[in-house]
Amino acid sequence: MFKLQWLVATLACLTFCIGDNVSYDSNAIIINRERRIIFSGSIHYPRSTEAMWPDLIQKAKDGRLDAIETYIFWDRHELQRQKYDFSGCLDFIKFFQLIQDAGLYVVMRIGPYVCAEWNYGGFPVWLHNMPGIQLRTNNQVYKNEMQTFTTKIVNMCKQANLFASQGGPIILAQIENEYGNVMTPAYGDAGKAYINWCAQMAESLNIGVPWIMCQESDAPQPIINTCNRFYCDNFTPNNRKSPKMFTENWVGWFKKWGDKDPYKTAEDVAFLWQDFFNLAASSTIITCITEAPTLEEHREVHSSLHLMITTPHLMNMGT
């Protein structure tokens, strides 16, 4: 009986304790020596209730996604400085575990500035009022707070064995967010120093999976810089050893009163992916799909892609 229990425990550990090796080359993200095209959809956990998560995750899986992407929302977790809340719809650990149970990967975008059409870009209000602080630049007060929160999130994920290197679902993590959109005009040399610090701080956390920076053409190696746009077919990474990645495929947009709905059809999305794949040869694509298009339209996109992406392009994934 003891031997049988030991055997069962050993098999369980082999199933759940052996981590995935996640790396990359100029063609793709590589998981366990296999180049992968990753289709990911966005589900922001605090925008729904715990009870909704299993159904949302299942719909993502039914839509043939490989991964679910989410930001980590600093303002919700640390409403008051050093007083944390990870309960209810803020329990991102449970959210990630449910994703893993469904057999999907996670792309965790810590930020902790996230934009996301979210109040103050996800910054807690108390941060703004700290003496001597300047946000998102080479300012020690801000960097101390950012590092404290980022480290806490990473440590929570490590304790729950959530990184792919630990056998968990997280295959990519993001630091900062679309900083290249504001760095040159707003921050100059201080911004460059800050983004270098972000990269060094992130890498020092030793999470065992690649870090990305979106919309950051100066992303220091080995950070992968990625594209957020309506169309990314002409995007080129700043490091020739990095894969071409599309972190936000904008299928919609916010609008002002009186504007037309900024909406792309499933056919348009499928054709932009075709162009992206054709120019990238073999690549990783992370798509941001929230309220639009619908799940059925997303299935149509995949059907179109199966017809349009030719066998030679897919064969390149193994070279």
Residue pairs with C-beta under 8 A, 6 or more apart in sequence:
16 167
17 161
17 167
18 167
19 163
19 164
19 165
19 166
19 167
19 168
19 208
20 31
20 32
20 164
20 165
20 167
20 171
21 30
21 31
21 32
21 33
21 164
21 165
22 29
22 30
22 31
22 164
22 165
22 171
22 172
22 208
22 209
22 210
23 29
23 30
23 210
24 30
24 210
24 224
24 242
24 243
24 284
25 35
25 241
25 243
26 240
26 241
26 242
26 243
27 35
27 243
27 281
27 282
27 283
27 316
27 317
27 319
28 35
28 36
28 37
28 243
28 282
28 283
28 284
28 317
29 35
29 36
29 38
29 171
29 172
29 210
29 243
29 245
29 284
30 36
31 164
31 171
35 282
35 317
35 318
36 66
36 284
36 317
37 282
37 283
37 284
37 285
37 317
38 66
38 67
38 105
38 171
38 284
38 285
38 286
39 64
39 65
39 66
39 67
39 285
39 286
39 287
39 302
40 65
40 66
40 67
40 68
40 69
40 105
40 107
40 286
40 287
40 288
41 60
41 63
41 65
41 67
41 68
41 69
41 287
41 288
41 289
41 290
41 298
42 68
42 69
42 70
42 288
42 289
42 290
43 53
43 56
43 57
43 60
43 68
43 69
43 70
43 290
44 70
44 71
44 73
44 116
44 290
45 53
45 70
45 89
45 90
45 91
45 92
45 95
46 73
46 76
46 89
46 90
48 56
48 89
49 88
49 89
50 88
50 89
50 91
50 94
53 94
53 95
53 98
54 98
57 68
57 98
57 99
57 102
57 104
58 102
59 295
60 68
60 102
60 104
61 102
61 103
61 104
62 295
63 289
63 295
63 298
63 299
63 302
64 298
64 299
64 302
65 104
65 289
66 104
66 105
67 104
67 105
67 106
67 107
67 171
67 286
68 99
68 104
68 105
68 106
68 107
69 106
69 107
69 108
69 109
69 247
69 286
69 288
70 92
70 95
70 106
70 107
70 108
70 109
71 109
71 110
71 111
71 114
71 116
71 118
71 122
71 177
72 92
72 108
72 109
72 110
72 111
72 112
72 114
72 153
73 90
73 114
73 116
73 118
73 122
74 111
74 112
74 114
74 122
74 123
74 124
74 149
75 118
75 119
75 120
75 122
75 123
75 124
75 125
76 85
76 90
77 84
77 85
77 86
77 90
77 149
78 84
78 85
78 124
78 149
79 85
79 124
80 124
80 126
81 124
81 126
84 152
86 92
86 93
86 156
93 156
93 157
93 160
93 162
96 106
96 108
96 157
96 160
96 162
96 168
96 169
96 170
97 160
97 162
99 105
99 106
99 169
100 106
100 162
100 168
100 169
104 169
105 164
105 169
105 170
105 171
106 162
106 168
106 169
106 170
106 171
107 170
107 171
107 172
107 173
107 174
107 286
108 157
108 170
108 172
108 173
108 174
109 173
109 174
109 177
110 150
110 153
110 154
110 173
110 174
110 175
111 122
111 174
111 175
111 176
111 177
112 122
112 123
112 146
112 149
112 150
113 121
113 122
113 123
113 135
113 136
113 176
113 177
114 121
114 122
114 177
115 121
115 122
115 177
115 178
116 122
117 254
120 128
121 177
123 135
127 133
127 135
127 142
127 145
128 135
130 141
130 145
131 141
132 139
132 141
133 139
133 141
133 142
133 145
134 141
134 142
135 142
136 142
136 176
136 179
136 182
136 187
136 191
136 194
137 187
137 190
137 191
137 194
138 187
138 190
138 191
138 193
138 194
138 197
139 190
139 194
143 194
143 197
143 201
147 201
150 175
150 201
150 202
150 205
151 205
154 173
154 205
154 207
157 163
157 168
157 170
157 207
158 166
158 207
160 168
161 167
161 168
162 168
162 169
162 170
163 170
163 207
163 208
163 209
164 170
164 171
164 208
164 209
165 207
165 208
165 209
166 208
170 207
170 209
171 209
172 209
172 210
172 211
172 212
172 286
173 202
173 207
173 209
173 210
173 211
173 212
174 211
174 212
174 213
174 214
174 247
175 198
175 199
175 201
175 202
175 211
175 212
175 213
175 223
176 195
176 198
176 213
176 216
177 214
177 215
178 214
178 215
178 216
178 228
179 191
179 195
179 198
179 213
179 215
179 216
180 215
180 216
180 217
180 218
180 225
181 215
182 191
183 191
183 192
183 195
183 216
183 218
184 191
187 194
192 218
195 213
195 216
195 218
195 219
195 220
196 220
198 213
199 211
199 213
199 219
199 220
199 223
200 220
202 211
202 223
203 211
203 222
203 223
210 222
210 224
211 222
211 223
211 224
212 223
212 224
212 225
212 226
212 245
212 247
213 219
213 223
213 224
213 225
213 226
214 225
214 226
214 227
214 228
214 247
214 248
215 225
215 226
215 227
215 228
216 223
216 225
217 225
217 238
218 225
218 238
219 225
219 238
219 239
221 239
221 241
222 239
224 237
224 239
224 242
224 243
224 245
225 237
225 238
225 239
225 242
226 237
226 245
226 246
226 247
226 286
227 235
227 244
227 245
227 246
227 247
227 248
228 247
228 248
228 250
228 288
229 235
229 248
229 250
230 249
230 250
230 264
230 272
231 272
231 275
232 244
232 246
232 249
232 272
232 276
233 272
233 275
233 276
233 278
233 279
234 279
235 244
235 246
236 244
237 243
237 244
237 245
243 283
243 284
244 276
244 280
244 283
244 284
245 283
245 284
245 285
245 286
246 276
246 285
246 286
246 287
247 286
247 288
248 286
248 287
248 288
249 269
249 272
249 273
249 285
249 287
249 288
249 289
250 264
250 288
251 263
251 264
251 269
251 288
251 289
251 290
251 292
251 293
252 261
252 262
252 263
252 264
252 290
252 291
252 292
253 262
254 262
255 261
255 262
263 292
264 272
264 293
265 293
265 297
266 293
266 297
266 298
266 300
266 301
266 304
267 300
267 304
269 293
269 301
270 300
270 301
270 304
270 305
270 308
271 304
271 308
273 285
273 287
273 301
273 305
274 304
274 305
274 308
274 309
276 283
276 285
277 283
277 285
277 309
277 313
278 313
281 313
281 316
282 313
282 314
282 316
282 317
282 319
289 298
293 301
